[in-house]
Amino acid sequence: MISLAEFFEINHEIILFIYGLGFFVLGFAIILQLRRSSRLELARSLRWLAAFGIVHAFHEWGELFIPIQAAYLDGAFIRLLYSAHLFLLAASFVCLFGFGVALLGPAGKARWLRFIPMIVLTAWAVVSYGVLYPNMTDFPLWRNAAATLARYFIGFPGGMLAAYGLRKHTLQRIRPFNAPRIERMLQAAGLSLGIYAILSGLIPPPVNFFPGNWVNSITFTQAAGFPPWIFRSLISLVIALTIIRALEIFDIEAERRIEALEQQQIIAAEHERLARELHDGAIQKVYTAGLLVESASRLAKSGSEVEARLDKAVTVLDDAVADLRRNLAELRTSSAYPVEPLSSLLENIAADPRYNSMVKIKLTSSLDTSSKLTPGRTGHFSAIVNEALSNAVRHSQAQNVEILAEDTGERLKVVIQDDGIGLSDKANAGYGLRNMRDRARLLNGSINFSANKGTTITLEIPWTD
C-alpha cells in the first residue's frame, strides 16, 4: 500500500492540471462578469485578478507540457520555453500585485501606485535576465534562483497586498450592501489569498542563498509530509469558489440601482400628480371662492360689518392661493427644466450614469443647436425620454439602446429602440406607458409603441404649442 506522499507524487500531473484549472476558471468567470457595469472599485480591480488567474494557469500547465516537448524539441528551444515559463510566473504575480494596488488606490487617488507592479516586474527582469543569467552557467540553478526572487519580491508582497486590499474593500464598500453571505465569501477569499501568498511566495524551489536554502519545497515536504503544490492546489480551488460566489454582489448592486431608479420615477410621478391636482383643483376652487366672496362684498352695505368681514375673507383666500402656488412651485422644483437646446438635453440624458451604466446608449441627432422647446414642454419631453430609458433598464433586459432625433420641419421626431425582450401584454396597462401617452397628448403630439426584436418608441410632437 502506497503512502499519501507517494500517491500525490504519482498523480503529480493530474493535481497540477487541477491547480491550473482552478485559476483558469477563476479568470474566465471574472472575464464574463467584466462586460457588466458597476460603480464598485472591485469591478475594475477584478481585471487584475482575472489576468492573474489566466496567466498563472498557463504557468502551471507549462510544468506539464514543457517536459513532454523536451523529448521532441531542441534543447535551446526548450530553454527558451522555460525562460518564457519563468516570465509567466513573474507576470502572474505582478497581476496579483496590481489587484491589491487597484483596490487600495482607486481611480483618481494616488495614481502613481498603479505603476508599482510594472516597476517591480522590470526590476526583476533586469536582475534575472540581465545579471544572473550571464553569470550562471547552470540553467536549472538559474531558473530556481530567478523563480525564488519572483516569489520573494513579487509573489509574497503582491499576495499579501491583495489579501489586505480585498479585506479593506469588503469592510468599507461591500458591508453596507447588507449581504452577509457575499461578505463572508470575500473575507474567505482574502484569507485564502493571504495563505496563498505565504505558500507560494515564501516556499521556493531549493536555492543556495538564505532563506531559500533553509525553507524551500524540499524542506517543506519533509516537515509536512506533502509537497507545497498540494496545498496551493487546494487554496486555488478555495479562491476560485469564493470569488465566483462573491460575484453575485454585482447582481445585488444592479437590482438596488434599478430599485432606486424606480423609486425616483414613482416620486417624480407622484409630485407631478399632486402638482396637477393643486393647479387644476384646489387653486382653481379657492380662486373661484375668492371671486365669489369679492362679488358679495360689493353687494354689502358700505362700511358695514358684513363688508369688513367679507374683505377679510378675500384677504385670507388670496393668502391661501399664494400658499398653494408656493407649494406647487416646490413640488415642481425637482422637475424644473431650463430652456436648453434639445441636442444638449438628449446628450445629458444619454450620459446619465443611471442609464448608461446599465445599457449601452447610442445617440444620433440631426437637431440644430438652436432647437428648443418652452420650459413646460421641455419637462414633458424629457420625462418621456427618461421613462423610455428607465423601462429599457428595468423591464426589457436590453443591452443596447439607440436614440434617433430629427427635425422633420414642423415637428420633432424621436425614435428610441432597444434590443430587449419587447413589450409584454401587461405593459400596455402600466402606469409608465399611460404617463408617456398623457404627456404626448399634452404636447399635442403622438407616441407609438411597437415590439419587433425589442421595443421601439416613436414620439412626434409639433415645435410650437
DAGI-V501717 format. One record per pair of residues at least 6 apart in sequence whose ideal C-beta (glycine too) atoms are under 6 Angstrom apart, sorted by the first residue. I is the first residue (numbers start at 1). J is the second residue. D is the distance in Angstrom with one decimal. If there is no record, write none. Layout:
BEGIN
i->I j->J d->D
i->I j->J d->D
END
This chain:
BEGIN
i->5 j->225 d->5.8
i->8 j->230 d->5.6
i->13 j->64 d->5.5
i->15 j->233 d->5.4
i->16 j->60 d->5.7
i->16 j->63 d->5.5
i->16 j->64 d->5.6
i->18 j->233 d->5.9
i->19 j->60 d->5.1
i->19 j->233 d->4.0
i->19 j->236 d->5.5
i->20 j->57 d->4.1
i->20 j->60 d->3.6
i->20 j->61 d->4.6
i->22 j->236 d->3.8
i->22 j->237 d->4.6
i->22 j->240 d->4.7
i->23 j->53 d->4.2
i->23 j->56 d->4.8
i->23 j->57 d->4.4
i->23 j->236 d->5.3
i->24 j->57 d->3.6
i->25 j->240 d->5.4
i->26 j->53 d->3.9
i->26 j->240 d->4.0
i->26 j->243 d->5.9
i->27 j->50 d->4.4
i->27 j->53 d->2.9
i->27 j->54 d->3.8
i->29 j->244 d->4.8
i->30 j->46 d->4.9
i->30 j->50 d->3.8
i->31 j->50 d->5.2
i->33 j->247 d->5.1
i->36 j->250 d->5.8
i->37 j->357 d->4.2
i->38 j->250 d->5.2
i->38 j->253 d->5.8
i->40 j->173 d->5.9
i->41 j->106 d->4.4
i->42 j->169 d->5.8
i->45 j->99 d->5.7
i->45 j->102 d->3.8
i->45 j->103 d->4.8
i->48 j->95 d->5.1
i->48 j->98 d->4.0
i->48 j->99 d->3.8
i->48 j->102 d->5.6
i->49 j->99 d->4.6
i->51 j->95 d->4.1
i->52 j->92 d->5.3
i->52 j->95 d->3.8
i->52 j->96 d->4.5
i->55 j->88 d->5.7
i->55 j->91 d->5.4
i->55 j->92 d->4.1
i->56 j->92 d->3.8
i->58 j->88 d->5.8
i->59 j->88 d->4.1
i->59 j->89 d->5.0
i->59 j->92 d->5.7
i->62 j->85 d->4.2
i->66 j->81 d->5.1
i->70 j->78 d->5.0
i->79 j->139 d->5.9
i->86 j->143 d->5.9
i->86 j->146 d->5.6
i->89 j->150 d->5.5
i->90 j->124 d->5.5
i->90 j->150 d->4.2
i->90 j->154 d->5.9
i->93 j->150 d->6.0
i->93 j->154 d->4.0
i->93 j->155 d->4.1
i->93 j->158 d->5.1
i->94 j->117 d->4.6
i->94 j->121 d->4.6
i->94 j->154 d->6.0
i->96 j->158 d->4.4
i->96 j->159 d->5.7
i->96 j->162 d->5.2
i->97 j->117 d->4.5
i->97 j->158 d->3.1
i->98 j->117 d->4.3
i->99 j->162 d->4.7
i->100 j->161 d->3.2
i->100 j->162 d->3.8
i->100 j->165 d->4.2
i->101 j->113 d->5.0
i->101 j->116 d->5.8
i->103 j->165 d->3.2
i->103 j->169 d->4.9
i->104 j->165 d->4.6
i->105 j->113 d->3.8
i->120 j->154 d->5.6
i->124 j->150 d->5.9
i->128 j->146 d->3.9
i->132 j->142 d->5.9
i->132 j->145 d->5.8
i->133 j->142 d->5.8
i->136 j->142 d->4.2
i->144 j->205 d->4.3
i->144 j->207 d->5.3
i->145 j->207 d->5.5
i->148 j->204 d->3.8
i->148 j->207 d->5.0
i->148 j->212 d->4.9
i->151 j->201 d->4.8
i->151 j->204 d->4.8
i->155 j->200 d->5.3
i->155 j->201 d->3.9
i->156 j->197 d->5.3
i->156 j->201 d->2.7
i->156 j->202 d->5.7
i->159 j->193 d->5.6
i->159 j->196 d->5.6
i->159 j->197 d->2.5
i->159 j->201 d->5.8
i->160 j->197 d->4.7
i->162 j->193 d->5.0
i->163 j->190 d->4.8
i->163 j->193 d->4.0
i->163 j->194 d->3.7
i->166 j->190 d->4.0
i->167 j->190 d->4.2
i->170 j->183 d->5.9
i->170 j->186 d->4.3
i->170 j->187 d->5.9
i->174 j->183 d->5.5
i->174 j->186 d->6.0
i->175 j->183 d->5.8
i->177 j->252 d->5.9
i->179 j->252 d->5.7
i->182 j->246 d->5.2
i->182 j->248 d->5.9
i->182 j->249 d->4.9
i->185 j->242 d->4.6
i->185 j->245 d->4.6
i->185 j->246 d->4.1
i->186 j->246 d->4.8
i->188 j->242 d->4.6
i->189 j->239 d->5.8
i->189 j->242 d->3.9
i->189 j->243 d->5.1
i->192 j->235 d->5.4
i->192 j->238 d->4.6
i->192 j->239 d->4.7
i->195 j->235 d->5.7
i->196 j->235 d->4.7
i->199 j->228 d->5.6
i->199 j->231 d->5.4
i->199 j->232 d->5.4
i->200 j->232 d->5.9
i->203 j->217 d->5.9
i->203 j->220 d->5.2
i->203 j->228 d->4.7
i->204 j->212 d->5.0
i->204 j->216 d->5.7
i->205 j->217 d->5.6
i->206 j->216 d->4.6
i->206 j->218 d->5.4
i->217 j->228 d->5.4
i->220 j->228 d->5.1
i->221 j->227 d->4.8
i->258 j->394 d->5.3
i->261 j->354 d->5.6
i->261 j->390 d->5.9
i->265 j->390 d->5.7
i->271 j->331 d->4.9
i->274 j->331 d->5.7
i->275 j->328 d->5.6
i->275 j->331 d->4.5
i->275 j->332 d->5.5
i->278 j->324 d->5.7
i->278 j->328 d->4.8
i->282 j->324 d->5.8
i->283 j->324 d->4.8
i->286 j->317 d->5.8
i->286 j->320 d->5.2
i->286 j->321 d->5.4
i->287 j->321 d->5.6
i->289 j->317 d->5.8
i->290 j->314 d->5.8
i->290 j->317 d->3.8
i->293 j->310 d->5.6
i->293 j->313 d->4.9
i->293 j->314 d->5.3
i->294 j->314 d->5.1
i->296 j->310 d->5.7
i->297 j->307 d->5.7
i->297 j->310 d->3.8
i->297 j->311 d->5.7
i->300 j->306 d->4.4
i->300 j->307 d->4.0
i->300 j->310 d->6.0
i->335 j->379 d->5.9
i->337 j->375 d->5.7
i->337 j->378 d->4.2
i->337 j->379 d->4.5
i->337 j->382 d->5.7
i->339 j->372 d->5.6
i->339 j->375 d->5.6
i->341 j->369 d->5.1
i->341 j->372 d->5.8
i->342 j->367 d->5.4
i->342 j->371 d->5.1
i->343 j->365 d->5.2
i->343 j->367 d->4.6
i->343 j->369 d->5.8
i->346 j->363 d->5.9
i->346 j->365 d->5.9
i->346 j->405 d->5.8
i->349 j->385 d->5.6
i->350 j->361 d->4.6
i->350 j->363 d->4.5
i->355 j->389 d->4.6
i->355 j->393 d->6.0
i->358 j->393 d->4.6
i->359 j->392 d->5.9
i->359 j->398 d->5.4
i->359 j->401 d->5.2
i->360 j->400 d->4.9
i->361 j->401 d->5.0
i->362 j->402 d->4.7
i->363 j->403 d->4.8
i->364 j->404 d->5.0
i->365 j->405 d->4.3
i->366 j->406 d->4.7
i->367 j->405 d->5.4
i->367 j->407 d->5.7
i->377 j->443 d->5.9
i->380 j->439 d->4.3
i->380 j->442 d->5.6
i->380 j->443 d->5.4
i->383 j->439 d->5.8
i->384 j->436 d->5.1
i->384 j->439 d->5.3
i->384 j->459 d->6.0
i->387 j->432 d->5.4
i->387 j->436 d->5.4
i->388 j->416 d->4.5
i->388 j->457 d->5.0
i->391 j->432 d->6.0
i->392 j->398 d->4.7
i->392 j->401 d->5.1
i->392 j->418 d->4.4
i->396 j->418 d->5.3
i->396 j->420 d->2.7
i->396 j->421 d->5.8
i->396 j->455 d->5.8
i->397 j->420 d->5.0
i->397 j->421 d->5.4
i->398 j->418 d->3.8
i->398 j->419 d->5.4
i->398 j->420 d->3.5
i->399 j->419 d->6.0
i->400 j->419 d->5.0
i->401 j->418 d->4.6
i->402 j->417 d->5.1
i->403 j->416 d->5.3
i->404 j->415 d->4.4
i->405 j->414 d->4.9
i->406 j->413 d->5.3
i->411 j->460 d->5.2
i->411 j->462 d->5.5
i->412 j->461 d->5.4
i->413 j->460 d->5.0
i->414 j->459 d->4.7
i->415 j->458 d->5.2
i->416 j->457 d->4.5
i->417 j->456 d->4.5
i->418 j->454 d->4.7
i->418 j->455 d->5.4
i->419 j->454 d->4.5
i->420 j->454 d->5.2
i->422 j->451 d->3.5
i->422 j->455 d->5.6
i->423 j->451 d->4.4
i->423 j->455 d->5.5
i->436 j->447 d->5.9
i->437 j->447 d->5.9
i->440 j->447 d->4.0
i->443 j->461 d->4.3
i->444 j->462 d->5.8
i->445 j->460 d->5.4
i->445 j->461 d->3.1
i->446 j->460 d->5.4
i->447 j->459 d->4.8
i->448 j->458 d->4.7
i->449 j->457 d->5.7
i->450 j->456 d->4.8
END
